[in-house]
Amino acid sequence: MKKPQLSTLNHQYTQKANTLIPYEIYLKYSTQKDTSTIQLQKILSRFKNNQNRILDVGSGDGSYLLQSLPEENNFEITFLEPAKDLFKTLKTNIQQYSNCKAINETFEDFHAENKNKFDIILASHLYHFPEDEYSIFLSQLISLLEDSGTLIWIERGIDEVTDFKKRFKSMLVPSRYPEDWKPRSYNKALGILKEQSGNTELILNESELRFPYEENFDEVIALVEFYLNIDWISIPIDIQNEILEYIEDKGGVLKEEEGVIIFKKEL
């Protein structure tokens, strides 16, 4: 029997199912982005009457921040996105905005060359940064803030999706994900920022992911691969059934939590 295989592909952005990539399927069945957008808009509304310079690190196509902006704001926005395909879409998405510019660089290169400071830095769901480098990364982000500037760090919390990932990754690939493995969450960044000179606030967003059993089973599989990053076809049948039973026991719904850390730098 073939052993479970960690995929060499990134299941977030490849292997389309019904013309949608897995991340798009996730957005189709999760309320997370809508909840997160509403919360970020509330946070940014605190600053809308001031002229603020925003840096969006790892901005993707820019839609998250653009959809979160309060009306009649005075923000000047710099979008930073290293991926060429996403950057191309980002350029298209911001071309109608005179107050936006986009930079196609890694954060490391940008930090080394940049001479500007920002009033607000948005760092949202940056899973490509290893957790063991958070201290360095967070210090670099803070160094780009103006005096009394604000860092907004957003990351998944500890929820039913976390439990799902831990349970089945530990079962399928124990050499890489032992039973004491802890999926990443906002807690590590929160602990580091609480030790910095500044004020730290935590806001929790609650949302849910609904698995489309009746609509499309292929998309259920795409969602499982999205979270486990393991090819479904390589998973033993008995564990496939256990995965499906787990989801069914939850009524096809997994509760999600997201942590929004707001760090205000002090002089």
Backbone as CSV, one residue per row, in Angstrom:
resi,resn,N_x,N_y,N_z,CA_x,CA_y,CA_z,C_x,C_y,C_z
1,MET,0.847,-1.199,0.000,0.000,0.000,0.000,0.882,1.248,0.000
2,LYS,0.524,2.197,-0.849,1.284,3.433,-0.940,1.153,4.240,0.346
3,LYS,2.282,4.764,0.823,2.254,5.575,2.039,1.780,6.989,1.724
4,PRO,1.195,7.642,2.721,0.781,9.035,2.517,1.971,9.897,2.114
5,GLN,1.754,10.768,1.149,2.834,11.584,0.628,2.542,13.069,0.844
6,LEU,3.477,13.743,1.530,3.409,15.196,1.539,3.587,15.660,0.104
7,SER,2.703,16.521,-0.353,2.734,16.916,-1.747,3.925,17.813,-2.035
8,THR,4.486,17.653,-3.224,5.542,18.560,-3.672,4.931,19.818,-4.276
9,LEU,3.601,19.801,-4.415,2.896,20.962,-4.947,2.336,21.782,-3.795
10,ASN,2.047,23.026,-4.080,1.380,23.869,-3.093,-0.115,23.784,-3.355
11,HIS,-0.818,23.084,-2.496,-2.232,22.840,-2.748,-3.077,24.102,-2.628
12,GLN,-2.491,25.193,-2.180,-3.265,26.428,-2.121,-3.472,27.008,-3.512
13,TYR,-2.483,26.831,-4.380,-2.509,27.581,-5.630,-2.398,26.712,-6.885
14,THR,-2.457,25.397,-6.747,-2.340,24.523,-7.909,-3.439,23.472,-7.890
15,GLN,-3.425,22.625,-8.891,-4.371,21.520,-9.010,-5.817,22.006,-8.946
16,LYS,-6.251,22.601,-10.018,-7.614,23.120,-10.073,-8.647,22.004,-9.971
17,ALA,-9.731,22.290,-9.261,-10.871,21.398,-9.204,-12.084,22.203,-9.656
18,ASN,-12.688,21.766,-10.749,-13.828,22.508,-11.294,-13.468,23.962,-11.594
19,THR,-12.303,24.168,-12.192,-11.773,25.466,-12.652,-11.304,26.367,-11.516
20,LEU,-11.481,25.966,-10.255,-11.029,26.782,-9.127,-9.819,26.141,-8.471
21,ILE,-8.837,26.976,-8.084,-7.743,26.459,-7.281,-8.243,26.263,-5.853
22,PRO,-7.603,25.395,-5.050,-8.092,25.106,-3.702,-8.313,26.337,-2.828
23,TYR,-7.445,27.349,-2.924,-7.647,28.543,-2.099,-8.952,29.245,-2.471
24,GLU,-9.264,29.266,-3.759,-10.524,29.869,-4.192,-11.719,29.043,-3.710
25,ILE,-11.545,27.720,-3.678,-12.596,26.854,-3.146,-12.788,27.129,-1.659
26,TYR,-11.676,27.306,-0.944,-11.754,27.645,0.475,-12.565,28.927,0.682
27,LEU,-12.259,29.966,-0.091,-12.976,31.231,0.040,-14.458,31.076,-0.292
28,LYS,-14.769,30.141,-1.172,-16.153,29.901,-1.572,-16.995,29.357,-0.420
29,TYR,-16.362,28.576,0.473,-17.114,27.894,1.525,-16.788,28.378,2.938
30,SER,-15.890,29.361,3.055,-15.537,29.895,4.371,-16.015,31.335,4.498
31,THR,-16.426,31.706,5.702,-16.802,33.097,5.970,-15.618,33.907,6.494
32,GLN,-14.443,33.290,6.499,-13.272,33.907,7.123,-12.895,35.241,6.484
33,LYS,-12.835,35.292,5.154,-12.373,36.524,4.518,-13.351,37.669,4.752
34,ASP,-14.648,37.391,4.657,-15.633,38.445,4.903,-15.531,38.962,6.330
35,THR,-15.401,38.031,7.294,-15.283,38.423,8.698,-14.021,39.252,8.926
36,SER,-12.915,38.788,8.334,-11.634,39.465,8.498,-11.648,40.854,7.859
37,THR,-12.270,40.968,6.692,-12.348,42.253,5.991,-13.132,43.274,6.808
38,ILE,-14.254,42.841,7.365,-15.076,43.742,8.183,-14.295,44.220,9.409
39,GLN,-13.573,43.309,10.042,-12.801,43.670,11.232,-11.659,44.622,10.889
40,LEU,-10.955,44.352,9.796,-9.848,45.225,9.415,-10.366,46.614,9.057
41,GLN,-11.516,46.692,8.426,-12.092,47.997,8.109,-12.384,48.793,9.384
42,LYS,-12.897,48.107,10.411,-13.145,48.770,11.686,-11.846,49.302,12.292
43,ILE,-10.796,48.496,12.210,-9.507,48.908,12.772,-8.942,50.105,12.016
44,LEU,-8.984,50.045,10.681,-8.432,51.130,9.875,-9.257,52.408,10.001
45,SER,-10.535,52.274,10.377,-11.379,53.457,10.567,-10.880,54.329,11.720
46,ARG,-10.090,53.721,12.614,-9.512,54.512,13.701,-8.547,55.570,13.165
47,PHE,-8.018,55.318,11.963,-6.962,56.178,11.416,-7.427,56.988,10.202
48,LYS,-8.686,56.834,9.772,-9.087,57.338,8.449,-9.051,58.857,8.330
49,ASN,-9.106,59.565,9.450,-9.107,61.031,9.382,-7.701,61.622,9.363
50,ASN,-6.704,60.767,9.421,-5.316,61.231,9.381,-4.667,60.815,8.067
51,GLN,-3.626,61.521,7.692,-2.860,61.140,6.511,-1.847,60.079,6.944
52,ASN,-2.108,58.831,6.591,-1.259,57.724,7.023,-0.675,56.976,5.834
53,ARG,0.565,56.599,6.011,1.223,55.777,4.994,1.158,54.329,5.440
54,ILE,0.609,53.472,4.584,0.444,52.054,4.892,1.378,51.220,4.030
55,LEU,2.021,50.240,4.651,2.778,49.217,3.933,2.062,47.884,4.120
56,ASP,1.676,47.252,3.016,1.026,45.938,3.050,2.061,44.908,2.622
57,VAL,2.561,44.144,3.585,3.632,43.168,3.330,3.028,41.847,2.871
58,GLY,3.498,41.344,1.734,2.942,40.120,1.190,1.488,40.328,0.819
59,SER,1.234,41.352,0.033,-0.129,41.837,-0.210,-0.944,40.962,-1.137
60,GLY,-0.313,40.001,-1.825,-1.047,39.209,-2.802,-1.547,40.103,-3.923
61,ASP,-2.806,39.929,-4.305,-3.348,40.757,-5.388,-3.901,42.084,-4.885
62,GLY,-3.753,42.352,-3.587,-4.164,43.626,-3.021,-5.626,43.708,-2.626
63,SER,-6.415,42.687,-2.970,-7.865,42.778,-2.764,-8.249,42.824,-1.290
64,TYR,-7.487,42.139,-0.440,-7.845,42.117,0.982,-7.821,43.513,1.587
65,LEU,-6.741,44.240,1.380,-6.644,45.592,1.931,-7.594,46.542,1.219
66,LEU,-7.671,46.459,-0.096,-8.542,47.363,-0.845,-9.996,47.229,-0.401
67,GLN,-10.433,45.993,-0.145,-11.812,45.769,0.286,-12.036,46.158,1.746
68,SER,-10.946,46.354,2.488,-11.045,46.682,3.911,-10.931,48.169,4.198
69,LEU,-10.673,48.960,3.188,-10.452,50.388,3.411,-11.752,51.096,3.771
70,PRO,-11.736,51.925,4.814,-12.926,52.741,5.116,-13.110,53.809,4.047
71,GLU,-14.339,54.262,3.884,-14.613,55.295,2.892,-13.972,56.618,3.313
72,GLU,-13.639,57.409,2.322,-13.102,58.760,2.537,-11.878,58.758,3.458
73,ASN,-10.940,57.868,3.160,-9.707,57.827,3.943,-8.616,58.624,3.237
74,ASN,-7.557,58.910,3.989,-6.424,59.663,3.433,-5.163,58.812,3.378
75,PHE,-5.325,57.521,3.171,-4.185,56.610,3.196,-3.362,56.690,1.905
76,GLU,-2.060,56.578,2.077,-1.135,56.383,0.960,-0.570,54.978,1.122
77,ILE,-0.794,54.112,0.142,-0.541,52.680,0.332,0.575,52.177,-0.569
78,THR,1.491,51.423,0.052,2.526,50.694,-0.688,2.257,49.206,-0.541
79,PHE,2.016,48.531,-1.646,1.801,47.086,-1.662,3.124,46.393,-1.998
80,LEU,3.503,45.433,-1.174,4.747,44.701,-1.387,4.416,43.238,-1.671
81,GLU,4.713,42.766,-2.887,4.393,41.390,-3.274,5.510,40.826,-4.155
82,PRO,6.174,39.741,-3.700,7.297,39.194,-4.463,6.908,38.265,-5.622
83,ALA,5.736,37.626,-5.552,5.340,36.662,-6.583,4.925,37.389,-7.864
84,LYS,5.516,37.003,-8.992,5.307,37.737,-10.245,3.863,37.678,-10.727
85,ASP,3.219,36.508,-10.644,1.842,36.389,-11.129,0.888,37.221,-10.287
86,LEU,1.047,37.135,-8.962,0.199,37.935,-8.082,0.458,39.424,-8.266
87,PHE,1.723,39.763,-8.476,2.079,41.174,-8.675,1.416,41.729,-9.931
88,LYS,1.344,40.917,-10.968,0.704,41.351,-12.208,-0.772,41.676,-11.964
89,THR,-1.455,40.802,-11.208,-2.856,41.053,-10.875,-2.983,42.261,-9.962
90,LEU,-2.046,42.396,-9.024,-2.038,43.545,-8.116,-1.961,44.852,-8.894
91,LYS,-1.085,44.920,-9.868,-0.937,46.140,-10.667,-2.242,46.509,-11.363
92,THR,-2.939,45.470,-11.853,-4.232,45.719,-12.498,-5.258,46.229,-11.485
93,ASN,-5.260,45.642,-10.295,-6.261,45.986,-9.280,-6.106,47.406,-8.734
94,ILE,-4.890,47.943,-8.757,-4.684,49.273,-8.159,-4.550,50.386,-9.189
95,GLN,-4.668,50.055,-10.473,-4.382,51.066,-11.494,-5.346,52.255,-11.445
96,GLN,-6.527,52.067,-10.852,-7.485,53.173,-10.757,-7.262,54.060,-9.532
97,TYR,-6.298,53.659,-8.666,-6.080,54.400,-7.422,-4.793,55.224,-7.513
98,SER,-4.921,56.522,-7.343,-3.748,57.403,-7.424,-2.905,57.355,-6.152
99,ASN,-3.494,56.833,-5.065,-2.789,56.822,-3.776,-2.099,55.488,-3.497
100,CYS,-2.011,54.630,-4.514,-1.425,53.292,-4.320,-0.237,53.061,-5.252
101,LYS,0.753,52.359,-4.737,1.850,51.901,-5.588,2.212,50.482,-5.191
102,ALA,2.815,49.748,-6.124,3.149,48.342,-5.893,4.632,48.111,-6.156
103,ILE,5.235,47.280,-5.298,6.657,46.947,-5.420,6.791,45.434,-5.504
104,ASN,7.504,44.956,-6.504,7.702,43.513,-6.722,9.064,43.092,-6.156
105,GLU,9.108,42.949,-4.823,10.340,42.554,-4.134,10.004,41.657,-2.953
106,THR,10.994,40.904,-2.510,10.842,40.188,-1.246,10.930,41.191,-0.105
107,PHE,10.413,40.814,1.051,10.514,41.709,2.194,11.981,41.929,2.571
108,GLU,12.789,40.886,2.468,14.207,41.004,2.833,14.899,42.076,1.992
109,ASP,14.674,42.055,0.671,15.290,43.055,-0.205,14.728,44.442,0.072
110,PHE,13.426,44.498,0.288,12.789,45.799,0.560,13.333,46.395,1.846
111,HIS,13.432,45.586,2.890,13.918,46.088,4.177,15.356,46.582,4.075
112,ALA,16.163,45.895,3.294,17.571,46.275,3.164,17.745,47.594,2.417
113,GLU,16.848,47.877,1.485,17.010,49.048,0.621,16.145,50.236,1.026
114,ASN,15.051,49.996,1.718,14.064,51.030,1.990,14.581,52.093,2.961
115,LYS,14.253,53.338,2.675,14.626,54.452,3.552,13.403,55.122,4.183
116,ASN,12.208,54.632,3.841,10.977,55.273,4.298,10.443,54.635,5.569
117,LYS,9.612,55.384,6.283,8.909,54.883,7.462,7.412,54.916,7.172
118,PHE,6.673,54.083,7.909,5.242,53.958,7.658,4.458,54.128,8.953
119,ASP,3.257,54.688,8.817,2.399,54.867,9.983,1.705,53.558,10.365
120,ILE,1.390,52.760,9.361,0.719,51.478,9.572,1.380,50.427,8.699
121,ILE,1.666,49.269,9.285,2.157,48.125,8.507,1.175,46.982,8.707
122,LEU,0.702,46.416,7.592,-0.191,45.265,7.624,0.608,44.024,7.246
123,ALA,0.622,43.037,8.136,1.294,41.759,7.884,0.248,40.668,8.110
124,SER,-0.345,40.189,7.041,-1.492,39.291,7.145,-1.196,37.906,6.586
125,HIS,-1.334,36.875,7.442,-1.263,35.464,7.021,0.008,35.170,6.209
126,LEU,1.140,35.530,6.786,2.422,35.347,6.096,3.031,33.989,6.444
127,TYR,2.401,32.927,5.941,2.811,31.575,6.333,4.129,31.140,5.706
128,HIS,4.631,31.904,4.745,5.918,31.529,4.147,7.098,31.991,5.001
129,PHE,6.837,32.758,6.064,7.909,33.128,6.994,7.974,32.097,8.115
130,PRO,9.107,31.407,8.290,9.225,30.389,9.346,9.028,30.992,10.729
131,GLU,8.371,30.247,11.610,8.115,30.747,12.960,9.394,31.014,13.735
132,ASP,10.441,30.236,13.467,11.675,30.436,14.226,12.388,31.733,13.829
133,GLU,11.882,32.404,12.803,12.447,33.696,12.393,11.536,34.866,12.761
134,TYR,10.464,34.596,13.517,9.508,35.644,13.857,10.147,36.801,14.612
135,SER,11.046,36.513,15.546,11.658,37.590,16.336,12.384,38.582,15.439
136,ILE,13.154,38.055,14.493,13.884,38.922,13.559,12.912,39.662,12.660
137,PHE,11.960,38.941,12.119,10.993,39.517,11.185,10.171,40.626,11.852
138,LEU,9.675,40.357,13.053,8.881,41.359,13.752,9.708,42.591,14.104
139,SER,10.956,42.386,14.487,11.833,43.531,14.778,12.056,44.376,13.523
140,GLN,12.197,43.709,12.389,12.374,44.437,11.130,11.118,45.217,10.759
141,LEU,9.956,44.606,10.977,8.707,45.318,10.706,8.588,46.554,11.589
142,ILE,8.879,46.394,12.860,8.775,47.515,13.803,9.757,48.624,13.432
143,SER,10.925,48.245,12.915,11.924,49.248,12.532,11.461,50.121,11.373
144,LEU,10.450,49.660,10.626,9.927,50.429,9.500,8.784,51.349,9.910
145,LEU,8.392,51.295,11.190,7.300,52.123,11.675,7.780,53.514,12.077
146,GLU,6.940,54.498,11.804,7.163,55.824,12.356,7.033,55.743,13.873
147,ASP,7.520,56.771,14.568,7.284,56.844,16.001,5.771,56.814,16.245
148,SER,5.344,55.970,17.170,3.917,55.767,17.459,3.161,55.124,16.298
149,GLY,3.895,54.490,15.382,3.265,53.765,14.289,2.627,52.471,14.775
150,THR,1.817,51.864,13.912,1.035,50.689,14.296,1.297,49.516,13.359
151,LEU,1.568,48.359,13.947,1.696,47.105,13.201,0.422,46.297,13.403
152,ILE,-0.167,45.821,12.311,-1.338,44.946,12.371,-0.919,43.579,11.853
153,TRP,-0.836,42.612,12.759,-0.394,41.251,12.439,-1.614,40.328,12.509
154,ILE,-1.873,39.578,11.444,-3.061,38.721,11.397,-2.650,37.289,11.077
155,GLU,-3.123,36.361,11.916,-2.749,34.952,11.738,-3.849,34.051,12.307
156,ARG,-3.942,32.838,11.777,-4.935,31.883,12.260,-4.721,31.583,13.737
157,GLY,-5.837,31.290,14.424,-5.771,30.953,15.832,-5.834,29.454,16.070
158,ILE,-6.261,29.066,17.264,-6.370,27.654,17.649,-7.849,27.293,17.602
159,ASP,-8.226,26.508,16.618,-9.635,26.255,16.363,-9.852,24.823,15.887
160,GLU,-11.017,24.526,15.339,-11.315,23.172,14.874,-10.505,22.809,13.630
161,VAL,-10.141,23.796,12.830,-9.264,23.535,11.689,-7.877,23.117,12.185
162,THR,-7.401,23.794,13.237,-6.127,23.418,13.854,-6.171,21.983,14.357
163,ASP,-7.253,21.625,15.022,-7.425,20.263,15.526,-7.437,19.250,14.386
164,PHE,-8.120,19.599,13.304,-8.179,18.732,12.118,-6.788,18.491,11.547
165,LYS,-6.022,19.565,11.367,-4.670,19.451,10.819,-3.763,18.632,11.728
166,LYS,-3.810,18.935,13.034,-2.945,18.225,13.977,-3.271,16.737,14.019
167,ARG,-4.556,16.411,14.085,-4.970,15.027,14.192,-4.508,14.192,13.006
168,PHE,-4.720,14.697,11.804,-4.469,13.859,10.635,-3.059,13.995,10.085
169,LYS,-2.414,15.140,10.235,-1.010,15.218,9.839,-0.153,14.349,10.751
170,SER,-0.456,14.369,12.060,0.292,13.528,13.004,0.067,12.050,12.721
171,MET,-1.098,11.706,12.236,-1.434,10.321,11.934,-0.791,9.859,10.623
172,LEU,-0.786,10.737,9.619,-0.344,10.354,8.288,1.161,10.492,8.091
173,VAL,1.753,11.517,8.670,3.197,11.746,8.482,3.825,12.003,9.849
174,PRO,3.852,10.989,10.722,4.337,11.190,12.096,5.805,11.585,12.183
175,SER,6.604,11.229,11.171,8.020,11.589,11.212,8.217,13.093,11.117
176,ARG,7.302,13.751,10.436,7.406,15.204,10.286,6.476,15.947,11.241
177,TYR,5.354,15.320,11.571,4.381,15.942,12.449,4.085,15.009,13.624
178,PRO,4.973,14.971,14.629,4.745,14.098,15.787,3.547,14.559,16.602
179,GLU,3.143,13.742,17.568,1.931,14.047,18.343,2.056,15.343,19.132
180,ASP,3.296,15.740,19.480,3.461,16.992,20.233,3.652,18.205,19.316
181,TRP,3.484,17.994,17.992,3.592,19.093,17.036,2.460,20.088,17.261
182,LYS,2.797,21.375,17.242,1.806,22.420,17.438,1.683,23.258,16.168
183,PRO,0.522,23.199,15.514,0.322,24.060,14.333,0.516,25.519,14.698
184,ARG,1.007,26.288,13.781,1.282,27.693,14.043,-0.008,28.458,14.310
185,SER,0.102,29.485,15.115,-1.024,30.363,15.417,-0.462,31.742,15.750
186,TYR,-1.356,32.664,16.078,-0.927,34.025,16.396,-0.189,34.118,17.731
187,ASN,-0.220,33.057,18.548,0.313,33.141,19.912,1.807,33.456,19.967
188,LYS,2.566,32.906,19.030,4.018,33.160,19.068,4.313,34.633,18.811
189,ALA,3.673,35.195,17.787,3.883,36.619,17.498,3.390,37.480,18.647
190,LEU,2.274,37.093,19.253,1.724,37.854,20.376,2.709,37.893,21.536
191,GLY,3.320,36.748,21.854,4.294,36.693,22.935,5.504,37.579,22.672
192,ILE,5.983,37.566,21.435,7.146,38.388,21.080,6.805,39.874,21.168
193,LEU,5.651,40.252,20.649,5.281,41.664,20.622,4.990,42.205,22.015
194,LYS,4.511,41.363,22.915,4.257,41.812,24.287,5.553,42.179,24.999
195,GLU,6.677,41.659,24.515,7.973,41.974,25.117,8.592,43.236,24.525
196,GLN,7.996,43.739,23.438,8.506,44.948,22.799,8.001,46.192,23.525
197,SER,8.625,47.308,23.245,8.208,48.575,23.840,7.033,49.134,23.050
198,GLY,5.837,48.916,23.576,4.647,49.380,22.886,3.397,48.784,23.502
199,ASN,2.252,49.175,22.988,0.974,48.659,23.466,0.467,47.579,22.514
200,THR,0.020,46.460,23.079,-0.435,45.332,22.272,-1.890,45.011,22.567
201,GLU,-2.669,44.874,21.502,-4.096,44.557,21.605,-4.382,43.324,20.753
202,LEU,-5.236,42.436,21.242,-5.621,41.235,20.491,-7.123,41.248,20.248
203,ILE,-7.504,41.080,18.982,-8.906,40.934,18.605,-9.075,39.573,17.933
204,LEU,-10.105,38.811,18.340,-10.349,37.502,17.756,-11.532,37.560,16.800
205,ASN,-11.323,37.042,15.607,-12.397,36.916,14.621,-12.854,35.464,14.581
206,GLU,-14.141,35.240,14.592,-14.688,33.893,14.515,-15.457,33.729,13.207
207,SER,-15.186,32.627,12.522,-15.848,32.332,11.257,-16.031,30.827,11.159
208,GLU,-16.487,30.337,10.010,-16.660,28.906,9.864,-16.462,28.463,8.422
209,LEU,-16.036,27.222,8.278,-15.826,26.594,6.980,-16.856,25.486,6.815
210,ARG,-17.640,25.552,5.740,-18.669,24.545,5.475,-18.229,23.664,4.305
211,PHE,-18.117,22.378,4.552,-17.717,21.444,3.503,-18.915,21.123,2.604
212,PRO,-18.746,21.238,1.282,-19.869,21.099,0.346,-20.176,19.648,-0.032
213,TYR,-20.584,18.844,0.944,-20.834,17.426,0.683,-21.869,17.211,-0.405
214,GLU,-22.990,17.874,-0.291,-24.070,17.635,-1.244,-23.803,18.286,-2.588
215,GLU,-23.088,19.405,-2.582,-22.849,20.119,-3.828,-21.761,19.471,-4.682
216,ASN,-20.595,19.195,-4.069,-19.474,18.745,-4.887,-18.422,18.058,-4.020
217,PHE,-18.338,16.732,-4.143,-17.391,15.987,-3.316,-15.942,16.268,-3.722
218,ASP,-15.720,16.564,-5.022,-14.360,16.897,-5.465,-13.823,18.110,-4.719
219,GLU,-14.692,19.051,-4.424,-14.251,20.241,-3.712,-13.999,19.941,-2.235
220,VAL,-14.707,18.960,-1.683,-14.400,18.507,-0.321,-12.971,17.982,-0.277
221,ILE,-12.606,17.170,-1.256,-11.252,16.604,-1.324,-10.222,17.724,-1.495
222,ALA,-10.543,18.701,-2.334,-9.620,19.827,-2.536,-9.382,20.572,-1.231
223,LEU,-10.423,20.726,-0.408,-10.278,21.410,0.880,-9.419,20.594,1.841
224,VAL,-9.587,19.272,1.839,-8.764,18.406,2.690,-7.300,18.528,2.278
225,GLU,-7.035,18.487,0.984,-5.652,18.615,0.508,-5.098,20.002,0.808
226,PHE,-5.951,20.999,0.740,-5.543,22.375,1.038,-4.971,22.478,2.447
227,TYR,-5.613,21.816,3.404,-5.170,21.897,4.796,-4.076,20.909,5.146
228,LEU,-4.131,19.713,4.589,-3.141,18.699,4.952,-1.907,18.742,4.070
229,ASN,-2.038,19.324,2.875,-0.951,19.320,1.893,-0.455,17.894,1.629
230,ILE,-1.390,16.972,1.617,-1.122,15.564,1.338,-2.071,15.122,0.237
231,ASP,-1.523,14.440,-0.762,-2.362,13.995,-1.868,-3.403,12.995,-1.379
232,TRP,-4.660,13.292,-1.644,-5.762,12.428,-1.198,-5.587,10.986,-1.667
233,ILE,-5.132,10.825,-2.899,-5.007,9.490,-3.476,-3.965,8.647,-2.744
234,SER,-3.047,9.289,-2.031,-2.005,8.557,-1.314,-2.419,8.188,0.105
235,ILE,-3.571,8.677,0.552,-4.035,8.403,1.916,-4.739,7.044,1.956
236,PRO,-4.376,6.149,2.876,-5.055,4.843,2.976,-6.560,5.011,3.128
237,ILE,-7.309,4.075,2.555,-8.765,4.165,2.532,-9.355,4.300,3.929
238,ASP,-8.812,3.542,4.907,-9.390,3.607,6.250,-9.230,5.001,6.860
239,ILE,-8.108,5.672,6.553,-7.911,7.018,7.080,-8.729,8.035,6.278
240,GLN,-8.887,7.799,4.979,-9.801,8.643,4.202,-11.184,8.638,4.849
241,ASN,-11.637,7.438,5.188,-12.961,7.312,5.808,-13.010,8.001,7.167
242,GLU,-11.898,7.916,7.909,-11.852,8.563,9.221,-11.901,10.086,9.081
243,ILE,-11.228,10.590,8.054,-11.262,12.029,7.791,-12.690,12.477,7.482
244,LEU,-13.354,11.717,6.630,-14.718,12.073,6.246,-15.673,11.943,7.428
245,GLU,-15.457,10.931,8.262,-16.293,10.766,9.453,-16.092,11.931,10.423
246,TYR,-14.844,12.385,10.548,-14.540,13.524,11.422,-15.334,14.753,10.970
247,ILE,-15.311,15.004,9.677,-16.023,16.163,9.143,-17.530,15.993,9.315
248,GLU,-18.027,14.780,9.067,-19.463,14.513,9.219,-19.906,14.687,10.670
249,ASP,-19.051,14.249,11.609,-19.385,14.396,13.030,-19.511,15.863,13.430
250,LYS,-18.815,16.728,12.687,-18.894,18.168,12.945,-20.056,18.814,12.185
251,GLY,-20.880,17.969,11.541,-21.979,18.504,10.754,-21.529,19.191,9.489
252,GLY,-20.313,18.828,9.014,-19.778,19.450,7.805,-19.285,20.866,8.004
253,VAL,-19.157,21.288,9.269,-18.749,22.664,9.566,-17.587,22.651,10.557
254,LEU,-16.511,23.367,10.236,-15.399,23.544,11.170,-15.345,25.013,11.588
255,LYS,-15.294,25.240,12.891,-15.184,26.598,13.418,-13.761,27.111,13.208
256,GLU,-13.659,28.377,12.827,-12.360,28.995,12.573,-12.150,30.183,13.510
257,GLU,-10.887,30.390,13.869,-10.515,31.542,14.691,-9.331,32.239,14.044
258,GLU,-9.346,33.553,14.097,-8.256,34.356,13.553,-7.879,35.408,14.587
259,GLY,-6.586,35.572,14.802,-6.117,36.563,15.747,-5.578,37.800,15.043
260,VAL,-6.085,38.969,15.425,-5.593,40.237,14.903,-4.840,40.934,16.024
261,ILE,-3.536,41.028,15.877,-2.698,41.692,16.887,-2.413,43.120,16.414
262,ILE,-2.736,44.075,17.253,-2.481,45.489,16.939,-1.408,45.983,17.894
263,PHE,-0.241,46.251,17.354,0.904,46.700,18.168,1.188,48.160,17.844
264,LYS,1.081,49.011,18.856,1.387,50.442,18.666,2.750,50.737,19.273
265,LYS,3.647,51.158,18.428,5.019,51.428,18.846,5.092,52.625,19.787
266,GLU,5.948,52.521,20.783,6.163,53.637,21.710,7.526,54.238,21.468
267,LEU,7.653,55.505,21.776,8.937,56.207,21.629,9.964,55.656,22.614
